Amino acid sequence: DFFWGLFLCQMDTDTRALVNSELSPLREDQQQLKKLDLGRAAPDILQNDHLGQFVLTFPIPVPENEQKFATLVEDPKSLWAAFFPAETVHSAHPEYPDFGEITLKEFTEKVVKHVVKILGQLGCEVHQFHSVDDDELFVAFGLRRSTEALHDLAIRAEARVRVAPQAYAAVKSECPTDEKVDNAWQRRKVGVNLKGQEVYNECPLYVRYTPGLHDMVEEPKDTEVLRILRRGLRGRMSIVKLLEEKVANVFFAVHKWDELKELEKRGWNDPTRVCYWPYEGSSDSVEEYFGAPTGLFFHFYNSFSRWVFFPAAVSIIIFLIRKLVPKTHVHVIDTLFGLYMCLWTTFFLSYYQHDKNVKLLRWGMTTDESAGTVRREFDDARRGTARESFRKLLHWFLCCFFICETLWFVYWATNIRAEAVQNPSGKTFGLENEHIIRGYTYAVTLNIKLVDCTWSPLSMWLSKKENHRTDMELKSSMAVKLFAVKFVVFYFPFVYDIVLRPRVEGCPGDTMEGCIHMARGNLKVVFVTQIISGAIALLLQVAFQLWSVKAALRNKKGSSMITFLEVQALMSEFDVATEVDDFMQIVLSFGFLAMFGTVCPVMCMFCFVANLALKKLLAFRFSFAQQRVVPQIDTGLDAWMWILQFLAYAGVTCSCYIVIFMFLDDKVNLASKLLLFILSERAMGAVKMCLDSSLGKKSVAQQRIEECNEDVLELLLLAPKEDQSP
């Protein structure tokens, strides 16, 4: 009720115009959002997201900060140069306003005036209005479609636009699709986009926009327009500097309420609809609104959830019959399930790679743009310096430190537990040894969560401080360093249960079955705890964000109404660290299934059920509890695919070890088991490599699409020029 009370539930369909003579005229005649039940003191929210695609807010003097705005700016010329480097630092004839002795209020007014001037030069429609309590100036701006300004910016930004499928007829060809039968492309409807237009399975070529191609290409997508405008802004002003110097307060891309409601209507961001099938086409709607990076994330989430359904169904059967058949038969069943999981990881990753590549083709993302946009924080002068090298070395040193802490803690906790087992009637640390023995699993779980909660923010902070050139490089570095520690922290305790415990301290009951039972119980506790803690963390993120917005709305003075753009200004920004953390959670789940699914098949069922609920919470957060993601060029999963492949091969090794050393009869001597393990592990590894090679990185559909587009590329590019020739 809290979530829906803020954004979705208890809506009154009455609408009325907002009229307030004290505010900007731009507030007049705006369509009001449906009244939300936020409490008696909370204002109504009015829909004004039509005013632009981006918003930049500036502080306005109020009685509480008049003294601050009355202070003199020490070096206005340097600040101006930092804010507008294209007109000053990088200009042959730099021009500066006449500053003299200028107060912060006067300087801010000049900055606002110049920002509005630049936006006008870029061809933007600009709207300004004051916040409901008159402490902020909102500058909303955007580009209209089919305008000369948009086309000019598209040329400068090297925008990628889709060739109209009808243009293929001009070169006597057919637009390729993802299905071909008897040398004929099969065109079929695959859905409806957020604007209500039918979408087909066509995969036309994407080209860089040029004026000569105007008549044969489609208008840029909404997400591409956002990227084009953001690129244009970077060339004229430094928004990062404006925010750093606190001359501006917030900069964000505008959420569109109607499109969010359409996504809700389709069930994508409605957390109350948890019983659903994660079908393939939903990621297309996500990409249409949020852009390719977010679309790829939810595409992976959907694909993983669909694929894990089959081992989840099998795990339920195994769980039901486990106590009905002899132990030897159970081991045979678990062995077959382990073999199945080895093949499952191989086929899943291969087919996901195929599906992802076709998605990238349809979305117009190709590998030639993997460099991405240069980060504003990047400093070329820092490259190769001793300080930068030391910073990176320190980061890896801390990686090793946290890994060693986990190894030491497991060793220490194991020794404490072993001593308690030898003296069950005694006490340790003032606690009965019986409780010490039972608490071992929970102590290991607590250490996992504590290290995770410490290392994740620390590593992300250190990665941001490193001098990475692009966001892609930052994400890759962040993912690898985070995973290096999490791999040991999350998985080593169970590797110890399976590999070291039988040799070091022995198994409960002096049988391998005791270690199997202990490992299975520990896996259930940790895996379920990981799922629950992830869900709680996500709920807390959303709840805290919505609580912050609600509290801020209650503190608004002077009016009982507030606009949707003002609500968005109160939301948190989606950054690289959040993106990496979201992906890490699902990658860790994949690792548990790949490496230890043979011991605890029921984890597959837990994972499938949890994925359905967590994906809805994530979608809700993306839509209603954080600012809109600014689309960026993204070509795939980068480091994540390497990590997933690593986990798949590690899963082969773990599964073979479990089958040979834990399920095989104890009468088989150690040397024979070792030989069987080496042979089986190498054989399964070879099978996996053969399957990876035979399936390939590209599907047949992708190869056909690329070949067709390559064949007609030159003809399509030359066709307009030939038509224009005398």
Residue pairs with C-beta under 8 A, 6 or more apart in sequence:
1 9
2 543
2 546
3 9
3 271
3 542
3 543
3 546
3 620
3 624
4 10
5 36
5 37
5 38
6 36
6 38
6 546
6 549
6 550
6 624
7 36
7 546
7 624
8 264
8 624
9 37
10 36
10 37
11 34
11 35
11 36
11 37
12 34
12 35
13 34
14 35
15 31
15 32
15 34
16 32
17 28
17 29
17 30
17 32
18 27
18 28
18 30
18 32
18 46
18 561
19 28
20 27
20 559
20 561
22 134
22 558
23 129
23 130
23 132
24 128
24 129
24 130
26 51
26 127
26 128
26 129
27 48
27 129
27 563
30 46
30 47
30 48
30 563
31 46
31 47
32 44
32 45
32 46
32 47
33 44
33 45
33 46
33 47
33 257
33 564
35 44
35 45
36 42
36 44
36 45
38 550
38 553
39 550
39 554
41 554
42 550
42 553
42 554
43 132
43 553
43 556
43 559
43 560
43 561
43 562
44 560
44 561
44 562
45 561
45 562
45 563
45 564
45 567
46 561
46 562
46 563
46 564
47 257
47 563
47 564
48 140
48 563
48 564
48 565
49 254
49 255
49 256
49 257
49 564
49 565
51 127
51 140
51 142
51 254
51 565
52 124
52 125
52 126
52 127
52 140
52 141
52 142
52 254
53 141
53 142
53 143
53 225
53 226
53 229
53 253
53 254
54 140
54 141
54 142
54 226
54 229
54 230
54 233
54 251
54 252
54 253
54 254
55 138
55 139
55 140
55 141
55 250
55 251
55 252
55 254
55 565
55 568
55 569
56 115
56 139
56 141
56 239
56 242
56 248
56 250
56 251
57 131
57 136
57 137
57 138
57 139
57 248
57 249
57 250
57 251
57 569
58 108
58 111
58 112
58 136
58 137
58 139
58 247
58 248
58 249
59 65
59 69
59 108
59 135
59 136
59 137
59 246
59 249
60 130
60 131
60 134
60 135
60 136
60 137
61 69
61 105
62 133
62 134
62 135
68 104
69 103
69 104
69 105
69 108
70 103
70 104
70 105
71 103
71 104
72 101
72 102
72 103
72 104
73 79
73 99
73 102
73 103
73 104
73 107
76 99
76 102
76 107
77 96
77 99
79 107
79 245
79 247
80 88
80 96
80 97
80 99
80 111
81 88
81 89
81 94
81 96
82 238
82 241
82 245
83 111
83 237
83 238
83 241
83 242
83 245
83 247
84 114
84 118
84 236
84 237
84 238
85 238
86 235
86 236
86 237
87 94
87 95
87 236
88 94
88 95
88 96
97 110
97 114
99 107
102 110
107 247
108 247
111 242
111 247
112 137
112 139
115 139
115 237
116 126
116 128
116 139
118 236
118 237
119 126
119 139
119 141
120 126
121 236
122 143
122 149
122 153
122 229
122 232
122 233
122 236
123 143
123 147
123 148
123 149
123 150
123 152
123 153
124 141
124 142
124 143
124 149
124 229
125 141
125 142
125 143
125 144
126 139
126 140
126 141
127 139
127 140
127 141
128 137
128 138
128 139
128 140
129 137
129 138
129 140
129 563
130 136
130 137
130 138
131 137
131 138
131 556
131 566
132 556
132 557
132 558
132 559
132 561
132 562
132 563
132 566
133 556
133 557
133 558
133 559
134 558
136 249
136 569
138 565
138 566
138 569
140 254
140 565
142 229
142 254
143 149
143 150
143 153
143 225
143 228
143 229
144 150
145 219
145 225
146 219
150 220
150 225
150 228
151 209
151 211
151 214
153 159
153 228
153 229
153 231
153 232
154 161
154 209
154 220
154 228
155 209
155 210
155 211
156 231
156 232
156 235
157 227
157 228
157 231
157 232
158 208
158 209
159 208
159 209
159 220
159 224
159 227
159 228
160 206
160 207
160 208
160 209
160 224
160 364
161 206
161 207
161 208
161 209
161 213
161 217
161 218
161 219
161 220
161 224
161 364
162 204
162 205
162 206
162 217
162 218
162 221
162 364
163 204
163 205
163 206
163 207
163 213
163 216
163 217
163 218
163 716
164 204
164 216
164 217
164 218
165 175
165 200
165 202
165 204
167 204
167 216
167 217
167 716
167 719
168 174
168 175
168 204
168 712
168 716
170 216
170 716
170 719
171 712
171 715
171 716
171 719
173 708
173 711
173 712
173 715
174 184
174 185
175 185
175 187
175 202
175 203
175 204
176 185
176 202
176 203
176 204
176 704
176 705
176 708
176 709
177 185
177 186
177 187
177 188
177 200
177 201
177 202
177 203
177 705
178 201
178 203
178 358
178 362
178 701
178 705
179 185
179 186
179 188
179 201
179 701
180 186
180 701
180 704
186 201
187 200
187 201
187 202
188 200
188 201
189 198
189 199
189 200
189 201
190 199
190 200
190 201
190 281
190 284
191 198
191 199
191 281
191 284
191 285
192 198
192 199
193 199
193 284
193 285
193 288
194 259
194 262
194 263
194 285
194 288
194 289
199 284
203 358
203 361
203 362
203 705
203 709
204 709
205 709
205 712
205 713
205 716
206 364
206 366
207 213
207 217
207 716
207 717
209 217
209 220
212 720
212 721
212 724
213 717
213 720
215 720
216 716
216 719
216 720
220 228
221 288
221 364
222 288
222 289
223 287
223 288
223 289
223 290
223 291
223 292
223 631
224 364
224 631
226 253
226 291
226 630
226 631
227 291
227 630
227 631
227 632
227 633
230 253
230 630
231 373
233 239
234 373
234 376
238 376
239 248
239 251
240 376
240 377
242 248
242 251
243 249
243 250
243 251
249 569
250 569
252 568
252 569
252 571
252 573
252 627
252 628
253 627
253 628
253 629
253 630
254 565
254 568
254 628
255 564
255 568
255 623
255 627
255 628
256 289
257 564
259 289
260 269
260 289
260 623
260 624
263 269
263 285
263 286
263 289
263 619
263 623
264 270
264 623
266 282
266 285
267 273
267 276
268 282
268 285
268 286
268 619
269 616
269 619
269 620
269 622
269 623
269 624
270 616
270 620
271 613
271 616
271 617
271 619
271 620
273 616
274 612
274 613
274 616
275 612
276 612
277 306
278 301
278 302
278 303
278 305
278 306
278 611
278 612
278 615
279 302
280 302
280 303
280 306
280 355
282 298
282 302
283 295
283 296
283 298
283 299
283 302
283 359
284 295
284 359
284 362
286 294
286 295
286 298
286 299
286 619
287 294
287 295
287 296
287 299
287 359
287 363
288 295
290 622
290 628
290 629
290 631
291 629
291 630
291 631
291 632
291 634
292 360
292 363
292 365
292 631
292 633
292 634
293 579
293 629
293 631
293 632
293 634
294 622
294 629
295 359
295 363
296 356
296 359
296 360
296 634
296 636
296 637
297 579
297 582
297 583
298 615
298 618
298 619
299 355
299 356
299 359
300 352
300 356
300 583
300 586
300 637
301 586
301 611
301 615
301 618
302 615
303 348
303 352
303 355
304 348
304 352
304 586
304 590
304 611
305 608
305 611
305 612
305 615
307 344
307 348
307 352
308 593
308 604
308 607
308 608
308 611
309 608
310 344
311 337
311 340
311 341
311 344
311 593
311 597
311 601
311 604
312 604
312 605
312 607
312 608
312 609
314 337
314 340
314 601
314 604
315 337
315 601
315 602
315 603
315 604
315 605
316 602
316 605
318 333
318 334
318 337
318 601
318 602
319 601
319 602
319 605
321 333
322 330
322 333
325 333
327 513
331 663
334 598
334 599
334 601
334 659
334 663
335 598
335 659
335 663
337 597
337 598
337 601
338 597
338 598
338 655
338 658
338 659
339 655
339 684
341 593
341 594
341 597
341 598
341 651
341 655
342 651
342 652
342 655
342 684
342 687
342 688
343 687
343 691
345 590
345 593
345 594
345 647
345 648
345 651
346 648
346 688
346 691
346 692
347 691
347 695
349 641
349 644
349 645
349 648
350 691
350 692
350 695
350 696
351 695
353 641
353 697
354 695
354 698
354 699
354 701
354 702
355 699
356 636
356 637
357 697
357 698
357 699
357 702
358 699
358 701
358 702
358 705
360 366
360 635
360 636
361 702
361 705
361 706
365 633
365 634
365 635
365 636
366 635
367 635
367 636
369 633
369 635
370 472
370 635
371 470
371 472
372 470
372 471
372 472
372 473
372 632
372 633
372 634
373 470
373 471
373 632
373 633
374 469
374 470
375 468
375 469
375 470
375 471
375 474
377 464
377 467
378 467
378 468
378 469
378 470
379 467
382 388
382 467
383 467
388 466
388 467
391 462
391 465
391 466
392 466
394 462
395 459
395 462
395 463
395 466
395 481
396 481
398 455
398 458
398 459
398 462
399 459
399 481
399 484
399 485
402 451
402 454
402 455
402 485
402 489
403 484
403 485
403 488
403 489
405 451
406 447
406 448
406 451
406 485
406 488
406 489
406 492
407 488
407 492
409 444
409 447
410 444
410 492
410 493
410 496
413 440
413 443
413 444
413 447
414 440
414 496
414 501
414 504
414 505
416 428
416 436
416 440
417 436
417 437
417 440
418 505
419 428
419 433
420 426
420 428
420 433
420 434
420 436
420 437
421 433
421 437
421 505
423 433
424 433
424 434
424 437
425 433
426 433
427 433
428 436
429 436
431 439
441 521
441 522
441 525
441 526
442 525
444 493
444 522
444 526
445 525
445 526
445 529
447 489
448 489
448 490
448 493
448 526
449 529
449 533
451 485
451 489
452 486
452 489
452 490
455 482
455 485
455 486
455 489
456 482
456 581
456 584
457 577
459 478
459 481
459 482
459 485
460 478
460 482
460 577
460 580
460 581
462 481
463 474
463 477
463 478
463 481
464 474
464 576
464 577
466 474
466 477
468 474
468 477
471 576
471 632
472 634
472 638
474 576
475 576
475 579
475 580
475 638
475 639
476 638
476 639
478 576
478 577
478 580
479 580
479 583
479 584
479 638
479 639
479 640
479 643
480 639
480 643
482 580
482 584
483 584
483 587
483 643
486 584
486 588
487 591
490 526
490 530
490 588
490 591
490 592
491 591
491 592
491 595
491 596
493 522
493 526
494 519
494 522
494 523
494 526
494 595
494 596
494 599
495 654
497 515
497 518
497 519
497 522
498 515
498 519
498 596
498 599
498 654
498 657
498 658
498 661
498 662
499 657
499 661
501 507
501 515
501 518
502 512
502 515
502 661
507 513
507 514
507 515
507 518
508 514
508 515
508 517
508 518
511 666
512 661
512 662
512 666
515 662
516 599
516 662
516 663
519 596
519 599
519 600
520 599
520 600
523 592
523 596
523 599
523 600
523 603
524 600
524 602
524 603
527 589
527 592
527 600
527 603
527 606
527 607
528 606
530 588
530 589
530 592
531 589
531 606
531 607
531 610
531 614
534 585
534 610
534 614
535 610
535 613
535 614
535 617
538 614
538 617
538 618
538 621
539 617
541 621
541 625
542 617
542 620
542 621
542 625
545 571
545 572
545 621
545 625
545 626
546 624
546 625
548 570
549 567
549 570
549 571
552 570
553 562
553 567
553 570
556 562
568 627
568 628
571 625
571 626
571 627
572 625
572 626
572 627
573 626
573 627
574 622
574 626
574 627
574 628
574 629
578 626
582 618
583 637
583 640
585 614
586 611
587 640
587 643
587 644
587 647
589 607
589 610
589 611
590 644
590 647
591 647
591 650
591 651
592 603
592 607
593 603
593 604
593 607
593 651
594 647
594 648
594 650
594 651
594 654
595 647
595 650
595 651
595 654
595 655
596 603
596 654
597 603
597 604
597 651
597 655
598 654
598 655
598 658
598 659
599 658
599 662
622 629
637 644
648 688
649 685
649 688
652 681
652 684
652 685
652 688
653 681
653 685
655 684
656 677
656 680
656 681
656 684
657 677
657 681
659 680
660 673
660 676
660 677
660 680
661 673
661 677
664 673
664 676
668 676
698 706
